[in-house]
Amino acid sequence: MKINRHLLSELMTSLEEVFFDGKYADKVIEACLKHNGNWSMPERKFYAETVYGVLRWERLLIFIAGNESLARLIGTQWLRMGHDLPPWDEFEGLDYDFIKRQEKKAGAHFPTKQSIPDWMDDLGRKELGDVWEKIVIAMNQPAELYLRVNALKSTREEVIAALAASEITADKVSDDLPNALKVKDRKDLFKSEAFRNGLFEVQDAGSQMIVPLLDVQPGHRVIDACAGSGGKSLHIAAYMQNKGRLISMDIKDWKLHELKLRARRAGATNIETRVIESSKTIKRLKEQADRVLLDVPCTGLGVLRRNPDAKWRLNEEDVAEINKEQYQILTSYSAMTKKGGLMVYSTCSILPSENEKQIAKFLKEKNGDWTLLKEIHLRPDVEGYDGFYAALLKRN
């Protein structure tokens, strides 16, 4: 891969937008790749891997490089990726031997070596003990790409064949995940005819284990109360076979607009979107749903492989506020579940304070009104998927 000045300039601009303007990395990368439509596939891949690499290893890179110059951080990461540096002034003093010596020095301090904030390391050790280090190491590996076959339009075998026609290799994951595929090569995935026709959605294999807990049946009335842009709503719609009523709710209208676009491509016709404008929106649906999904806002500490910039956005105060918001949603939104109905509470976090401790508190306060039927804990160092938690509860 030949490194040129234009590429360095684009990388510095992209990282400035993330670090200093607070923009999300995936959106910045998407915009840059669109702007540079003439880049080759190797160039596009190299650019994206560099951005995510610098974001993932920022703290370690600063330690190695000796300062926070973006150009030096990029150059340091390029060396760590195995690429030779051009003889530019920005990279003076950087070479493989220097990198190795500095990395060895960083090894004595786990948060620096694994590039996480000190407060996060303290919190992780407090909540998870010895397994925390294994989880962090796994979360610093690049995320693999999984797809969920849209059962409304296709089968796993048909999607594999359709992608193969576009020279994209996809493999089955396991019999426990009947609609999950793992993609080896990402090239032109979103330009493929299979994507344009709505035959699949990008969704981590771990995330695909949440909706099946609800035991959704055609004809049910289902509420996805924190729907966002609709990844799990589309999964629910597939189980419903477009029969029954699915209400997808969120506090942000723009996310629901994106959900509508995705639903149109997926052929999901039974989704009704509804903006949560106040507590009255929830009260109007009291005891109306056979099934309720609460995929609540969380720290996202289970998906840092995909969103490495998130660890630099968070702080301890954020975690406390998120915990409060989660419990408020759990206690108020659960009222939409019919008696005898099922509810799933889920997060993409690995912290017990966001997960099983919230459920334990809820069950204690509800004093027999709810029964915990099942919990799942997913960790990147165990299953290899993103980190997720889900609790299946029945309203008595």
NORFENPE-V554432 format. One record per residue. N is the residue number from 1. RES is the residue in three letters. OMEGA is omega as a letter, one per 30 degrees, with the letter a starting at -180 (NA if undefined). D_FIRST is the distance of its C-alpha to the first C-alpha in Angstrom with 2 decimals. Layout:
# NORFENPE-V554432
<<N	RES	OMEGA	D_FIRST> <N	RES	OMEGA	D_FIRST>>
This chain:
# NORFENPE-V554432
<<1	MET	a	0.00> <2	LYS	a	3.82> <3	ILE	l	6.37> <4	ASN	a	9.62> <5	ARG	a	13.15> <6	HIS	l	13.64> <7	LEU	l	11.17> <8	LEU	l	12.96> <9	SER	l	16.20> <10	GLU	l	15.85> <11	LEU	l	15.05> <12	MET	l	18.06> <13	THR	a	20.22> <14	SER	a	19.54> <15	LEU	l	20.34> <16	GLU	l	23.37> <17	GLU	l	24.65> <18	VAL	a	24.57> <19	PHE	a	25.88> <20	PHE	a	28.33> <21	ASP	l	29.26> <22	GLY	l	29.58> <23	LYS	a	27.58> <24	TYR	a	26.28> <25	ALA	a	22.59> <26	ASP	l	22.49> <27	LYS	l	24.22> <28	VAL	l	22.05> <29	ILE	l	18.85> <30	GLU	a	20.74> <31	ALA	a	21.88> <32	CYS	a	18.57> <33	LEU	l	16.96> <34	LYS	l	20.18> <35	HIS	a	20.10> <36	ASN	a	16.64> <37	GLY	a	17.56> <38	ASN	l	15.67> <39	TRP	l	12.17> <40	SER	l	10.62> <41	MET	l	10.90> <42	PRO	l	7.29> <43	GLU	a	7.41> <44	ARG	l	10.85> <45	LYS	a	10.32> <46	PHE	l	7.89> <47	TYR	a	10.60> <48	ALA	l	13.44> <49	GLU	l	12.56> <50	THR	l	12.34> <51	VAL	a	15.62> <52	TYR	l	17.37> <53	GLY	l	16.27> <54	VAL	l	17.73> <55	LEU	a	20.77> <56	ARG	a	21.35> <57	TRP	a	21.25> <58	GLU	a	22.59> <59	ARG	l	25.65> <60	LEU	a	24.03> <61	LEU	l	21.33> <62	ILE	l	24.24> <63	PHE	a	26.10> <64	ILE	a	23.32> <65	ALA	l	22.40> <66	GLY	l	26.09> <67	ASN	a	26.10> <68	GLU	l	25.03> <69	SER	a	22.88> <70	LEU	l	20.16> <71	ALA	l	17.74> <72	ARG	l	18.55> <73	LEU	l	18.35> <74	ILE	l	14.81> <75	GLY	l	13.90> <76	THR	l	15.96> <77	GLN	l	14.35> <78	TRP	l	10.80> <79	LEU	l	12.62> <80	ARG	l	14.42> <81	MET	l	11.42> <82	GLY	a	10.65> <83	HIS	l	7.93> <84	ASP	a	9.43> <85	LEU	l	10.81> <86	PRO	a	11.60> <87	PRO	a	15.41> <88	TRP	a	16.59> <89	ASP	a	20.02> <90	GLU	a	18.98> <91	PHE	a	17.35> <92	GLU	l	20.30> <93	GLY	a	21.54> <94	LEU	l	18.58> <95	ASP	a	17.54> <96	TYR	a	17.42> <97	ASP	l	21.18> <98	PHE	l	22.07> <99	ILE	a	20.24> <100	LYS	l	22.09> <101	ARG	a	25.39> <102	GLN	l	25.18> <103	GLU	l	24.30> <104	LYS	l	27.28> <105	LYS	a	29.50> <106	ALA	a	28.53> <107	GLY	a	29.54> <108	ALA	a	33.18> <109	HIS	a	32.99> <110	PHE	a	31.95> <111	PRO	l	31.31> <112	THR	a	28.98> <113	LYS	a	27.19> <114	GLN	l	26.76> <115	SER	l	26.31> <116	ILE	l	29.35> <117	PRO	l	32.26> <118	ASP	a	35.35> <119	TRP	l	37.63> <120	MET	l	35.55> <121	ASP	l	35.64> <122	ASP	a	39.40> <123	LEU	a	39.98> <124	GLY	l	38.00> <125	ARG	l	39.93> <126	LYS	a	43.17> <127	GLU	a	42.75> <128	LEU	l	40.97> <129	GLY	a	41.79> <130	ASP	a	39.98> <131	VAL	a	37.70> <132	TRP	a	35.99> <133	GLU	l	33.59> <134	LYS	a	32.56> <135	ILE	a	32.00> <136	VAL	l	29.84> <137	ILE	l	27.60> <138	ALA	a	27.23> <139	MET	l	26.58> <140	ASN	l	23.61> <141	GLN	l	21.78> <142	PRO	a	19.59> <143	ALA	l	21.99> <144	GLU	a	22.21> <145	LEU	l	22.99> <146	TYR	l	26.59> <147	LEU	l	28.57> <148	ARG	l	32.33> <149	VAL	l	33.91> <150	ASN	a	36.35> <151	ALA	l	39.61> <152	LEU	a	41.31> <153	LYS	a	39.40> <154	SER	l	37.92> <155	THR	a	37.68> <156	ARG	a	34.98> <157	GLU	a	35.11> <158	GLU	l	34.99> <159	VAL	l	31.89> <160	ILE	l	30.10> <161	ALA	a	31.08> <162	ALA	l	30.18> <163	LEU	l	26.64> <164	ALA	l	26.31> <165	ALA	l	27.29> <166	SER	l	24.19> <167	GLU	l	22.09> <168	ILE	a	21.93> <169	THR	l	23.26> <170	ALA	a	25.78> <171	ASP	l	28.22> <172	LYS	a	31.57> <173	VAL	l	31.74> <174	SER	l	35.42> <175	ASP	l	38.92> <176	ASP	l	39.59> <177	LEU	a	37.00> <178	PRO	a	38.06> <179	ASN	a	35.78> <180	ALA	l	32.60> <181	LEU	l	29.42> <182	LYS	a	26.19> <183	VAL	a	23.04> <184	LYS	a	20.28> <185	ASP	a	17.77> <186	ARG	a	17.91> <187	LYS	l	16.62> <188	ASP	a	19.17> <189	LEU	a	21.76> <190	PHE	l	23.59> <191	LYS	a	23.68> <192	SER	l	25.37> <193	GLU	l	29.02> <194	ALA	l	29.93> <195	PHE	a	28.83> <196	ARG	a	30.53> <197	ASN	l	33.64> <198	GLY	a	33.75> <199	LEU	l	33.54> <200	PHE	l	31.63> <201	GLU	l	30.69> <202	VAL	a	27.94> <203	GLN	a	29.96> <204	ASP	a	29.45> <205	ALA	l	31.57> <206	GLY	l	33.59> <207	SER	a	34.40> <208	GLN	l	35.71> <209	MET	a	38.39> <210	ILE	a	40.12> <211	VAL	l	41.78> <212	PRO	l	43.38> <213	LEU	a	45.46> <214	LEU	a	47.41> <215	ASP	a	48.85> <216	VAL	l	48.70> <217	GLN	l	50.91> <218	PRO	a	51.37> <219	GLY	l	54.02> <220	HIS	l	53.31> <221	ARG	a	53.07> <222	VAL	l	49.87> <223	ILE	l	48.56> <224	ASP	a	44.95> <225	ALA	l	45.87> <226	CYS	a	42.50> <227	ALA	a	40.59> <228	GLY	a	37.85> <229	SER	l	35.73> <230	GLY	a	37.27> <231	GLY	a	35.11> <232	LYS	l	38.15> <233	SER	l	40.57> <234	LEU	l	38.88> <235	HIS	l	39.10> <236	ILE	a	42.79> <237	ALA	l	43.44> <238	ALA	l	42.23> <239	TYR	a	44.75> <240	MET	a	47.44> <241	GLN	l	46.82> <242	ASN	l	47.49> <243	LYS	a	51.04> <244	GLY	a	52.44> <245	ARG	l	51.28> <246	LEU	l	48.10> <247	ILE	l	48.16> <248	SER	a	44.77> <249	MET	l	45.33> <250	ASP	l	43.41> <251	ILE	a	44.22> <252	LYS	a	41.45> <253	ASP	a	42.13> <254	TRP	l	38.57> <255	LYS	l	37.37> <256	LEU	l	40.19> <257	HIS	l	39.26> <258	GLU	l	35.79> <259	LEU	l	37.65> <260	LYS	l	39.78> <261	LEU	l	36.84> <262	ARG	a	35.35> <263	ALA	l	38.84> <264	ARG	l	39.32> <265	ARG	a	36.20> <266	ALA	a	37.23> <267	GLY	l	40.81> <268	ALA	a	42.32> <269	THR	a	45.60> <270	ASN	a	47.65> <271	ILE	l	45.72> <272	GLU	l	47.60> <273	THR	a	45.77> <274	ARG	l	47.80> <275	VAL	l	46.99> <276	ILE	a	48.57> <277	GLU	l	50.49> <278	SER	l	52.85> <279	SER	l	54.56> <280	LYS	l	56.79> <281	THR	l	53.95> <282	ILE	a	53.93> <283	LYS	a	57.73> <284	ARG	a	58.23> <285	LEU	a	56.43> <286	LYS	l	58.44> <287	GLU	a	58.87> <288	GLN	a	57.48> <289	ALA	l	54.53> <290	ASP	a	54.59> <291	ARG	l	51.10> <292	VAL	l	49.24> <293	LEU	l	45.64> <294	LEU	l	44.92> <295	ASP	a	41.18> <296	VAL	l	41.76> <297	PRO	a	39.57> <298	CYS	l	38.21> <299	THR	a	35.97> <300	GLY	a	33.14> <301	LEU	l	32.72> <302	GLY	a	32.18> <303	VAL	a	29.06> <304	LEU	l	27.07> <305	ARG	a	24.20> <306	ARG	a	23.81> <307	ASN	a	25.08> <308	PRO	l	24.13> <309	ASP	a	25.23> <310	ALA	a	28.73> <311	LYS	l	29.51> <312	TRP	l	29.35> <313	ARG	a	31.58> <314	LEU	l	34.32> <315	ASN	a	37.17> <316	GLU	a	40.36> <317	GLU	l	42.45> <318	ASP	a	40.20> <319	VAL	l	40.74> <320	ALA	l	44.50> <321	GLU	l	44.53> <322	ILE	l	42.46> <323	ASN	l	44.95> <324	LYS	a	47.82> <325	GLU	l	46.26> <326	GLN	a	45.58> <327	TYR	l	49.17> <328	GLN	l	50.58> <329	ILE	a	48.76> <330	LEU	a	49.84> <331	THR	a	53.48> <332	SER	a	53.88> <333	TYR	l	51.70> <334	SER	a	53.10> <335	ALA	l	56.37> <336	MET	a	54.96> <337	THR	l	55.20> <338	LYS	l	58.38> <339	LYS	a	60.65> <340	GLY	a	59.59> <341	GLY	a	56.09> <342	LEU	l	52.75> <343	MET	l	50.18> <344	VAL	l	46.73> <345	TYR	a	45.43> <346	SER	l	41.70> <347	THR	l	38.91> <348	CYS	l	35.24> <349	SER	l	36.25> <350	ILE	a	37.09> <351	LEU	l	39.78> <352	PRO	a	43.37> <353	SER	l	44.65> <354	GLU	a	42.92> <355	ASN	a	43.79> <356	GLU	l	46.73> <357	LYS	l	48.55> <358	GLN	a	48.66> <359	ILE	l	50.10> <360	ALA	l	52.62> <361	LYS	l	53.84> <362	PHE	a	54.11> <363	LEU	l	56.13> <364	LYS	a	58.43> <365	GLU	a	59.18> <366	LYS	l	59.73> <367	ASN	l	62.25> <368	GLY	l	62.17> <369	ASP	a	61.11> <370	TRP	l	57.78> <371	THR	l	56.77> <372	LEU	a	53.40> <373	LEU	a	52.63> <374	LYS	l	49.15> <375	GLU	l	46.18> <376	ILE	l	42.62> <377	HIS	l	40.19> <378	LEU	a	36.54> <379	ARG	a	34.19> <380	PRO	a	30.46> <381	ASP	a	31.34> <382	VAL	a	34.05> <383	GLU	a	33.29> <384	GLY	l	29.54> <385	TYR	l	29.92> <386	ASP	l	30.09> <387	GLY	l	33.21> <388	PHE	l	36.21> <389	TYR	l	39.97> <390	ALA	l	42.65> <391	ALA	l	46.43> <392	LEU	a	48.68> <393	LEU	l	52.10> <394	LYS	l	55.26> <395	ARG	a	57.75> <396	ASN	NA	61.19>>
